[in-house]
Amino acid sequence: MNNNNKTVILIPARIGSTRLPNKPLLKINGKEMILHVWENATNSIADDVIVATDSEDIHNLVQDHGGKSVITSQDHQSGTDRIYEAIQKYNISGKYKYFMNLQGDLPNVPIEVINLGIKKIQETTSDILTYSRIIDNPEDIHNPNIVKIAISELDNNEINAIYFSRSPIPNQADIYYEHIGIYIYKQHAIDKFITSKPTKLEKIEKLEQLRALENGLKINLILIDDIIISIDTMDDMRKLKKYLIYRSIK
């Protein structure tokens, strides 16, 4: 880590997932999922890393490994709501310019991908950055667990997110873009997001980023080629293990 006090990574980790209970504590290659995410974050160029969790077990695990962790409410409806509580509890709202929400269920996110976002948020005119990749598996296009993005390419080579959906959008597109659940907020953007009420489209799609769009915040995309697997089900765990085996023999 460096010491320019620009970026803090916050990792929301909820213990009570309905589809995969206790998932942050599931072991991958003998190590809990949350530790994989935390270690990648701490090895990035970010200035600080804090885990925000509703679980004493996760909290203690992170602290036992030398990390920062804070207990947050069990009632949060989104990861951003959870990390904002951590921001308030650590009293760092004015200390950092940029706030990365790195989901605690992305154990194979490369350090280089994290660093790319930290660098780009300092250059973009948008309020929020997030990540995307081109969907290369046709089955994923109709999978509601994989969020799709309608985009607009801007004159300054930035890619603007117009809408996010669990449905295939745009209809009959030649290329579909998958959303990867990492967000980087500028200070004003995370403040506006949190002080805004959940919106109608957010509730319909069950996608928190729609609250930002409905409140006029501009979200731009970082396109990457890396396969980053969000762990929501045991099928995702099996997919990750196959991917790790493939990487080890490639």
Secondary structure per residue as TSV (DSSP state, phi and psi in degrees):
chain	resnum	aa	ss	phi	psi
A	1	M	-	360.0	151.1
A	2	N	-	-101.7	-173.5
A	3	N	-	-130.5	37.7
A	4	N	S	-94.8	6.0
A	5	N	S	53.3	46.5
A	6	K	-	-107.2	-44.9
A	7	T	E	-128.3	133.3
A	8	V	E	-119.4	136.4
A	9	I	E	-97.7	128.1
A	10	L	E	-117.4	131.2
A	11	I	E	-113.8	104.6
A	12	P	E	-77.3	133.9
A	13	A	E	-140.2	104.9
A	14	R	-	-99.4	131.5
A	15	I	S	-78.9	-27.5
A	16	G	-	-98.1	45.4
A	17	S	-	-61.4	132.1
A	18	T	S	-72.0	-34.6
A	19	R	S	-82.4	-28.9
A	20	L	S	-148.5	80.5
A	21	P	T	-57.3	144.6
A	22	N	T	62.8	23.5
A	23	K	G	-62.7	-31.7
A	24	P	G	-62.7	-19.4
A	25	L	G	-99.1	-0.7
A	26	L	-	-65.9	140.6
A	27	K	E	-93.5	137.2
A	28	I	E	-124.1	116.7
A	29	N	T	53.4	40.9
A	30	G	T	81.8	4.6
A	31	K	E	-130.0	138.0
A	32	E	E	-59.4	144.6
A	33	M	H	-54.8	-44.2
A	34	I	H	-62.1	-31.4
A	35	L	H	-71.8	-33.9
A	36	H	H	-60.2	-46.7
A	37	V	H	-65.8	-46.5
A	38	W	H	-61.4	-43.0
A	39	E	H	-65.3	-41.3
A	40	N	H	-62.4	-39.3
A	41	A	H	-65.9	-44.4
A	42	T	H	-69.2	-21.5
A	43	N	T	-90.7	3.9
A	44	S	S	-86.3	-175.4
A	45	I	S	-89.5	7.8
A	46	A	-	-63.7	158.2
A	47	D	S	-85.8	-23.9
A	48	D	E	-159.1	159.2
A	49	V	E	-138.0	130.3
A	50	I	E	-134.1	130.4
A	51	V	E	-91.6	131.7
A	52	A	E	-114.3	114.4
A	53	T	E	-139.8	158.1
A	54	D	S	-101.0	12.1
A	55	S	-	-118.9	126.9
A	56	E	H	-62.2	-36.9
A	57	D	H	-64.5	-44.4
A	58	I	H	-66.4	-44.5
A	59	H	H	-55.5	-48.7
A	60	N	H	-68.7	-38.0
A	61	L	H	-61.2	-47.1
A	62	V	H	-64.0	-44.6
A	63	Q	H	-65.5	-36.3
A	64	D	H	-63.2	-23.9
A	65	H	T	-97.6	12.4
A	66	G	T	88.7	11.1
A	67	G	-	-96.1	168.4
A	68	K	E	-93.7	135.5
A	69	S	E	-148.3	150.5
A	70	V	E	-138.1	139.1
A	71	I	E	-79.7	129.5
A	72	T	-	-121.7	171.0
A	73	S	-	-63.0	151.5
A	74	Q	T	-82.4	-5.3
A	75	D	T	-95.8	-0.6
A	76	H	-	-66.3	139.1
A	77	Q	S	-92.6	-14.1
A	78	S	S	-144.1	160.5
A	79	G	H	-64.0	-34.0
A	80	T	H	-68.5	-38.4
A	81	D	H	-59.0	-40.4
A	82	R	H	-67.3	-44.3
A	83	I	H	-70.1	-27.7
A	84	Y	H	-66.9	-35.0
A	85	E	H	-61.9	-40.2
A	86	A	H	-63.8	-39.3
A	87	I	H	-59.4	-43.4
A	88	Q	H	-68.0	-42.2
A	89	K	H	-67.6	-34.9
A	90	Y	H	-86.2	-6.3
A	91	N	T	55.7	50.0
A	92	I	-	-115.8	14.7
A	93	S	T	-56.9	-39.2
A	94	G	T	-97.8	0.5
A	95	K	T	-84.4	-33.1
A	96	Y	-	-116.0	150.1
A	97	K	S	-87.8	-31.0
A	98	Y	E	-131.5	142.2
A	99	F	E	-129.2	114.5
A	100	M	E	-96.0	127.4
A	101	N	E	-97.5	101.3
A	102	L	E	-105.4	105.4
A	103	Q	-	-57.1	140.7
A	104	G	T	-76.4	3.7
A	105	D	T	-114.0	28.5
A	106	L	-	-118.8	70.5
A	107	P	T	-70.2	-18.0
A	108	N	T	-109.4	22.7
A	109	V	-	-70.1	123.5
A	110	P	-	-69.2	147.5
A	111	I	H	-59.4	-37.0
A	112	E	H	-63.3	-33.0
A	113	V	H	-69.9	-41.0
A	114	I	H	-60.7	-47.5
A	115	N	H	-62.6	-36.7
A	116	L	H	-59.5	-44.9
A	117	G	H	-65.9	-39.8
A	118	I	H	-62.4	-35.9
A	119	K	H	-74.3	-42.1
A	120	K	H	-71.8	-30.9
A	121	I	T	-63.2	-24.5
A	122	Q	T	-79.6	-10.4
A	123	E	T	-110.6	-24.9
A	124	T	-	-77.7	155.3
A	125	T	S	-90.9	-5.9
A	126	S	S	-77.9	168.9
A	127	D	S	-86.6	-32.2
A	128	I	E	-139.3	141.9
A	129	L	E	-113.9	145.7
A	130	T	E	-144.8	178.5
A	131	Y	E	-114.8	154.7
A	132	S	E	-152.8	158.1
A	133	R	E	-143.6	156.6
A	134	I	E	-71.8	132.9
A	135	I	-	-75.3	122.9
A	136	D	-	-109.6	-4.5
A	137	N	-	-108.2	112.4
A	138	P	H	-54.8	-30.7
A	139	E	H	-64.2	-29.1
A	140	D	H	-70.4	-23.1
A	141	I	H	-62.2	-35.3
A	142	H	T	-102.4	8.1
A	143	N	-	-84.5	115.5
A	144	P	T	-67.7	-15.7
A	145	N	T	-77.5	-13.3
A	146	I	S	-105.2	114.8
A	147	V	-	-82.2	132.0
A	148	K	E	-102.5	159.2
A	149	I	E	-130.4	133.4
A	150	A	E	-91.0	129.5
A	151	I	E	-123.1	163.2
A	152	S	E	-136.0	126.8
A	153	E	E	-86.7	126.2
A	154	L	-	-94.7	165.6
A	155	D	T	-64.3	-27.1
A	156	N	T	-91.1	20.7
A	157	N	S	71.3	8.0
A	158	E	-	-85.4	152.4
A	159	I	E	-112.0	119.0
A	160	N	E	-96.9	130.6
A	161	A	E	-83.2	123.4
A	162	I	E	-94.3	-39.4
A	163	Y	E	-159.8	151.1
A	164	F	E	-119.9	141.6
A	165	S	E	-154.5	155.5
A	166	R	S	-82.4	-11.3
A	167	S	S	-90.6	161.0
A	168	P	-	-68.3	112.9
A	169	I	S	-132.1	148.2
A	170	P	S	-65.7	158.5
A	171	N	T	-61.1	130.2
A	172	Q	T	57.3	37.9
A	173	A	-	-71.7	154.7
A	174	D	S	-76.3	-33.8
A	175	I	S	-130.4	134.4
A	176	Y	-	-112.9	142.7
A	177	Y	E	-111.6	130.8
A	178	E	E	-93.3	135.6
A	179	H	E	-85.8	136.9
A	180	I	E	-110.8	122.9
A	181	G	E	-75.5	60.2
A	182	I	E	-123.8	130.2
A	183	Y	E	-123.5	144.3
A	184	I	E	-125.3	117.0
A	185	Y	E	-104.9	140.4
A	186	K	E	-75.9	158.5
A	187	Q	H	-52.6	-49.2
A	188	H	H	-64.4	-31.2
A	189	A	H	-71.4	-43.0
A	190	I	H	-69.5	-33.6
A	191	D	H	-63.7	-44.3
A	192	K	H	-67.4	-40.4
A	193	F	H	-59.2	-48.4
A	194	I	H	-69.5	-34.8
A	195	T	H	-82.2	-4.9
A	196	S	S	-92.4	143.0
A	197	K	-	-74.7	150.9
A	198	P	-	-52.5	136.7
A	199	T	-	-98.4	169.4
A	200	K	H	-61.0	-48.3
A	201	L	H	-66.1	-37.2
A	202	E	H	-58.1	-43.5
A	203	K	H	-69.8	-38.1
A	204	I	H	-66.5	-48.7
A	205	E	H	-84.9	-16.4
A	206	K	T	58.4	48.1
A	207	L	-	-134.3	112.5
A	208	E	T	-65.9	-27.1
A	209	Q	H	-65.8	-19.6
A	210	L	H	-68.0	-27.1
A	211	R	H	-60.9	-40.7
A	212	A	H	-64.4	-47.6
A	213	L	H	-63.0	-41.2
A	214	E	H	-68.3	-18.5
A	215	N	T	-102.9	17.7
A	216	G	T	83.0	10.5
A	217	L	-	-83.4	138.1
A	218	K	-	-91.9	126.0
A	219	I	E	-114.0	122.2
A	220	N	E	-107.9	159.3
A	221	L	E	-111.1	144.2
A	222	I	E	-105.8	115.0
A	223	L	E	-85.3	129.3
A	224	I	-	-131.1	162.8
A	225	D	-	-99.4	-17.1
A	226	D	-	-62.1	140.5
A	227	I	-	-87.3	109.7
A	228	I	-	-113.4	117.7
A	229	I	-	-99.2	119.0
A	230	S	-	-84.4	125.9
A	231	I	-	-92.2	105.6
A	232	D	-	-118.9	-22.6
A	233	T	S	-141.0	170.5
A	234	M	H	-66.3	-28.1
A	235	D	H	-62.1	-37.2
A	236	D	H	-65.2	-37.8
A	237	M	H	-62.4	-42.1
A	238	R	H	-66.5	-38.5
A	239	K	H	-63.3	-40.9
A	240	L	H	-65.0	-43.9
A	241	K	H	-62.2	-39.8
A	242	K	H	-63.7	-40.7
A	243	Y	H	-64.5	-43.2
A	244	L	H	-65.6	-37.3
A	245	I	H	-63.7	-43.5
A	246	Y	H	-60.5	-44.6
A	247	R	H	-63.1	-35.9
A	248	S	H	-72.2	-23.8
A	249	I	H	-106.6	-3.2
A	250	K	-	-69.3	360.0
